[in-house]
Amino acid sequence: MADYFTHFSCILDVGTHENAVRALHLYTALSDHNAGEDPPENGFQLSIQPEHRGSELWMHDDGNGDPAHVIKFVLRCAKQFSLTGLSGMQWANSCSRPRIDGFAGGAHVLDLATGETVDWINTGGWLSTVLEGGDPYA
């Protein structure tokens, strides 16, 4: 039996150390909500990065994570702290054993001011669609 994993690591600058501390409380609320799901959804780990005034949040998987939860959290932070500019993350999907279509990845870019997606890509299924003569962007 194969195990499937999603790995990622990204940074979000929330402007100030005070905002970073407040973001930890938002993260705790999101984690508590996710724990109540049946089954609990994969989340992510969060820590404050002191190298940059303590205003950067490091978000990463803990063996397996869910990029959608990171995106939801980033959008909450953007709204809460009136963030602007772009933020993005990329991820890798991997498998514990060699499997056809067991490996993929993707990336997602957000406009923090509007909360809109600027662009995204997910390579899961992309290769087989192209090889079958389909348009992966349709």
Summary of the structure (lengths in Angstrom):
residues: 138
radius of gyration: 16.6
end to end distance: 33.2
largest distance: 52.1
contacts: 382
relative contact order: 0.19
helix: 30%
strand: 33%
